[in-house]
Amino acid sequence: MRAQLGAQIRALRAKLDPQLLRIVEKIARKGPPVTDQDRAQLAIELFLLQKKDGGDFAAKLKAKLDEQKRRSH
């Protein structure tokens, strides 16, 4: 019974997006986000996971945010 359950868990994990699994494991370790900043960061991570462009959108977004940060300082 235990071996069968282990096989089922491994089969389910194999179907999940590894990045999504990383986020879920982080939440399981730390608990749900409690600050607005942590919630916003999680929302952005989940949004970016939905993009299937090899990280292009995330890289462009990060570049724009870095540029705005430099301008404001």
C-alpha positions in Angstrom: 0.0 0.0 0.0 2.8 2.4 1.0 4.8 1.7 -2.2 1.7 2.2 -4.3 1.0 5.6 -2.6 4.7 6.6 -3.2 4.4 5.7 -6.9 1.2 7.8 -7.2 2.9 10.8 -5.6 5.9 10.5 -7.9 3.6 10.3 -10.9 1.7 13.4 -9.8 4.9 15.3 -9.2 6.2 14.4 -12.6 3.2 16.1 -14.2 3.7 19.4 -12.4 5.7 22.3 -13.7 9.0 22.2 -11.7 8.9 25.9 -11.1 5.4 25.7 -9.8 6.4 22.8 -7.5 9.3 25.0 -6.2 6.9 27.7 -5.3 4.4 25.3 -3.6 7.3 23.8 -1.6 8.5 27.2 -0.5 4.9 28.1 0.7 4.7 24.7 2.5 8.0 25.4 4.3 7.5 29.1 5.2 3.7 29.2 5.3 1.5 31.5 3.3 2.8 35.1 2.5 1.8 37.5 5.3 3.0 40.9 4.0 1.6 42.7 1.0 5.0 42.6 -0.6 5.3 38.9 -0.2 1.8 38.4 -1.6 2.6 40.6 -4.6 5.8 38.7 -5.3 3.9 35.4 -5.2 1.3 36.8 -7.6 4.0 37.9 -10.0 5.8 34.6 -9.8 2.5 32.7 -10.6 1.7 35.1 -13.4 5.1 34.6 -15.0 4.8 30.8 -14.7 1.8 31.0 -17.0 3.9 32.6 -19.7 5.4 29.9 -22.0 8.0 32.1 -23.7 11.2 30.7 -22.2 11.5 33.6 -19.8 11.5 36.4 -22.3 8.7 38.3 -20.7 10.2 37.9 -17.3 13.6 39.2 -18.5 12.0 42.2 -20.2 10.0 43.0 -17.1 13.0 42.7 -14.9 15.0 45.0 -17.2 12.3 47.6 -17.1 12.0 47.5 -13.3 15.7 47.8 -12.9 15.7 50.8 -15.3 13.0 52.5 -13.3 14.8 51.7 -10.1 18.0 53.4 -11.4 16.0 56.4 -12.6 14.4 56.9 -9.2 17.7 56.9 -7.3 
